Amino acid sequence: MALIVLQLSSATAQQYPARPITLIVPFAPGGPVDTIARPVAASMGKPLKQAVVIENVGGAGGNIGVARAAKAAPDGYTILIHHMGMSTSPALYKKLDFDPLADFEYIGLIGDSTSMLLARRDFPSKDLKDFIAYVKANKDKLSFASTGPAGGPPCALLFMNAIKTELLEVVFKSSALGMTELIAGRVDMMCDSVLTATPHVKAGKVKAIGATSKYRSPALPDLPTLDEQGLPGFELTNWMGLYAPKNAPRAATERLVAALQVSLSDPQLLAVLDKLYFKV
């Protein structure tokens, strides 16, 4: 009997994956997580010899998509990509429909990137000092776009805390939607990843105030960090990783782990991520 079980297990391992794999992105299309998910999925499909298909499930700062992944059949055919919100959600929400530790198997870290504090292009400031002064003087008139407490690095919360000023936070399903409103001038500021915001900064559609990491981004090397400009200790980077529902077959998770590691050495994927200023 033990031999039969072992043979069946071995056969399952050899057959996986026998059909396309769904990769849940817990945000609407066009945001930083979606932007990284698509080339990673395409690259992982090569060693897996199956398509990895993106499913965008936005809402509640990413929590709806994460809950969908947590409740998916643990068969290796549904996986999740998420950023640091996976670790911050339990501290920011009183009730969640998932447990990041109990409900998931960890496939691996993809990498990280920095973000920028941005303002509408006509915002009346030339540097962070001017920006903060204007914000403090007009706090009741200004709005800060975000994707909610767990929708990304909690930049809005950290920035308001750093300058000891509360602003109206306007929550969107994705940073791409927030960026649309910032470009249109319907919100006043937001934080966004260099990988999606840089083209808008270079085109003059939005104004970059400072990098949120301790290092300047190679995307905009002349843009000082917030720490450099007078917010000592301000540091925020955004990592992304892959997960599978808890109790997924060991053979499946091992294949997924191996496929991710192969992809992170794939010259074609690395070239794409390098252009997006995403550090592996």
C-alpha positions in Angstrom: 0.0 0.0 0.0 2.8 2.4 0.9 4.4 1.7 -2.4 1.2 2.5 -4.3 0.8 5.8 -2.4 4.4 6.7 -3.2 3.9 6.0 -6.9 0.8 8.1 -7.0 2.5 10.9 -5.3 5.4 10.7 -7.7 3.0 10.7 -10.6 1.2 13.7 -9.3 4.5 15.6 -9.0 5.5 14.7 -12.6 2.0 15.8 -13.9 1.9 19.2 -12.1 1.0 21.6 -13.5 -1.4 19.9 -15.9 -3.4 23.1 -16.6 -2.9 26.9 -16.4 -2.2 28.4 -13.0 -4.1 31.5 -11.8 -2.1 34.3 -10.3 -4.3 36.6 -8.2 -3.3 40.2 -8.2 -5.2 41.9 -5.3 -5.5 45.2 -7.1 -6.9 46.6 -10.3 -4.8 46.5 -13.5 -2.1 49.1 -14.0 -0.7 49.5 -10.5 2.8 48.5 -9.3 1.8 44.9 -8.2 0.1 44.3 -11.5 3.0 45.8 -13.4 5.4 43.3 -11.8 3.0 40.4 -11.8 2.7 40.2 -15.6 6.3 39.8 -16.6 6.9 37.4 -13.7 3.9 35.3 -14.7 5.2 35.1 -18.3 8.6 34.1 -17.2 7.4 31.5 -14.7 5.3 29.9 -17.4 8.4 28.8 -19.3 9.9 26.4 -16.7 6.4 25.3 -15.6 5.4 24.7 -19.2 2.0 26.1 -18.5 0.5 29.5 -18.7 0.3 31.6 -15.5 -2.9 33.7 -16.0 -3.4 37.0 -14.1 -6.7 37.6 -12.3 -7.1 41.1 -10.9 -9.3 41.0 -7.7 -9.2 44.5 -6.3 -10.8 46.1 -3.3 -10.4 46.8 0.5 -6.7 47.7 0.1 -6.0 44.4 -1.5 -7.7 42.3 1.2 -10.5 41.0 -1.0 -8.0 39.4 -3.4 -5.9 38.0 -0.6 -9.0 36.4 1.0 -9.9 34.9 -2.4 -6.5 33.3 -2.6 -6.7 32.1 1.0 -10.0 30.3 0.3 -9.0 28.9 -3.1 -8.6 25.1 -3.4 -5.1 24.2 -2.1 -4.1 22.4 -5.3 -1.3 24.6 -6.6 -3.5 26.1 -9.3 -4.2 29.4 -7.5 -1.3 31.5 -6.2 -1.0 35.1 -5.0 1.3 38.0 -5.5 1.3 40.7 -2.8 3.5 43.4 -1.4 4.3 44.5 2.2 0.5 44.8 2.9 0.7 41.1 3.6 2.6 41.8 6.7 1.0 45.1 7.7 -2.7 44.2 7.3 -3.0 42.4 10.7 -1.9 45.5 12.5 -4.1 47.9 10.5 -7.4 46.0 10.4 -9.4 44.8 13.4 -10.9 41.9 11.3 -9.5 40.1 8.3 -10.9 37.2 6.3 -7.5 35.6 6.2 -4.4 35.0 8.4 -1.2 35.7 6.5 0.7 33.1 8.5 -1.9 30.4 9.0 -3.5 30.5 5.5 -0.5 30.6 3.2 2.6 28.8 2.0 5.5 31.1 1.1 6.8 30.6 -2.4 9.4 33.3 -2.4 10.5 37.0 -2.5 10.6 38.6 -5.9 12.3 41.9 -5.0 11.6 45.5 -3.9 11.4 49.1 -5.1 11.2 52.5 -3.7 8.3 55.0 -3.9 8.0 58.7 -4.3 5.9 61.4 -2.6 4.1 63.1 -5.5 1.9 66.2 -5.9 -0.3 67.6 -8.6 1.9 69.4 -11.2 0.7 72.9 -10.2 1.3 72.3 -6.4 2.9 75.5 -5.1 6.2 74.2 -3.7 9.8 73.8 -5.0 11.0 71.4 -2.4 9.9 69.4 0.7 10.2 72.4 3.0 7.8 74.4 0.9 5.6 71.4 0.5 5.2 70.8 4.2 4.6 74.5 5.0 1.9 74.7 2.4 0.3 71.4 3.6 0.2 72.6 7.2 -1.3 75.9 6.2 -4.0 74.4 4.0 -4.6 71.0 5.6 -8.4 71.3 5.5 -8.4 71.9 1.7 -6.0 69.1 0.6 -6.4 65.4 -0.1 -4.0 62.5 -0.1 -4.8 59.6 -2.6 -4.0 56.1 -1.4 -5.1 52.5 -1.7 -6.0 52.3 2.0 -4.0 51.1 5.0 -3.0 47.8 3.5 -3.2 48.7 -0.2 0.5 49.5 -0.4 3.3 50.9 1.8 1.3 53.0 4.3 2.9 56.2 3.0 0.0 58.5 3.6 -0.2 57.4 7.2 3.5 57.6 7.8 3.9 61.0 6.1 1.0 62.6 8.1 2.5 61.2 11.2 5.9 62.5 10.3 4.7 66.1 9.8 2.1 65.8 12.6 -0.7 66.9 10.2 -3.9 65.1 9.4 -5.2 65.2 5.8 -8.2 63.8 4.0 -7.2 60.4 2.6 -9.1 59.4 -0.5 -8.9 55.6 -1.1 -8.8 54.0 -4.5 -8.9 50.3 -5.6 -5.4 50.8 -7.2 -2.7 53.3 -7.3 -3.3 53.6 -11.1 -6.7 55.0 -10.4 -5.2 57.4 -7.8 -2.6 58.5 -10.3 -5.4 59.3 -12.9 -7.0 61.6 -10.3 -3.7 63.2 -9.4 -2.8 63.9 -13.0 -6.3 65.5 -13.4 -5.8 67.6 -10.3 -8.7 66.2 -8.5 -6.5 65.0 -5.6 -3.4 66.9 -4.3 -0.8 64.3 -3.5 0.0 60.6 -3.2 2.8 58.1 -3.0 3.5 55.7 -5.9 6.2 53.3 -6.9 9.0 54.6 -9.1 8.2 51.7 -11.6 4.8 53.3 -12.4 5.2 56.9 -11.5 8.5 57.8 -13.2 7.0 58.2 -16.7 4.4 60.7 -15.4 7.1 62.6 -13.5 9.4 62.8 -16.6 6.4 63.9 -18.7 5.7 66.8 -16.3 2.2 65.4 -15.5 2.9 65.2 -11.7 5.5 66.8 -9.4 8.0 64.6 -7.5 8.7 65.8 -4.0 11.1 63.1 -2.8 12.0 59.5 -2.7 10.6 57.5 0.3 13.6 55.2 0.7 17.0 55.9 2.2 18.6 55.8 -1.2 18.0 57.9 -4.3 16.4 55.9 -7.1 18.3 55.4 -10.3 15.1 56.2 -12.1 15.4 59.9 -10.9 18.9 60.2 -9.4 18.5 64.0 -9.0 15.5 63.6 -6.7 16.5 63.8 -3.1 15.1 61.5 -0.5 12.6 62.7 2.1 15.3 61.9 4.7 17.8 64.1 3.0 15.3 67.0 2.8 14.5 67.2 6.5 12.4 64.2 7.5 15.1 62.2 9.3 14.5 58.5 9.6 11.7 58.4 7.0 12.2 55.2 5.1 9.7 53.2 3.0 10.4 50.5 0.4 8.0 48.0 -1.0 8.8 44.3 -1.4 6.7 41.8 -3.3 6.4 38.0 -2.9 4.5 35.0 -4.1 2.2 32.7 -2.0 0.1 29.6 -2.3 -2.9 28.6 -0.1 -1.9 26.6 2.9 -1.8 22.8 2.5 -1.0 23.0 -1.2 0.7 19.7 -2.3 4.3 19.7 -1.5 5.2 18.7 -5.1 3.3 21.7 -6.4 4.9 24.3 -4.0 8.3 22.9 -4.8 7.7 23.3 -8.5 6.5 26.8 -7.9 9.5 27.7 -5.8 11.9 26.3 -8.4 10.1 28.1 -11.2 10.3 31.4 -9.4 14.0 31.0 -8.8 14.6 30.1 -12.5 12.6 33.2 -13.5 14.7 35.4 -11.2 17.7 34.4 -13.2 15.9 34.8 -16.6 17.8 37.6 -18.5 14.6 38.6 -20.3 12.7 39.1 -17.0 15.7 40.8 -15.3 15.9 43.3 -18.2 12.2 44.2 -17.8 12.5 44.6 -14.1 15.7 46.7 -14.5 13.8 49.1 -16.8 11.1 49.3 -14.1 13.8 50.1 -11.4 12.7 47.0 -9.5 15.5 45.4 -7.4 15.7 41.6 -7.4 
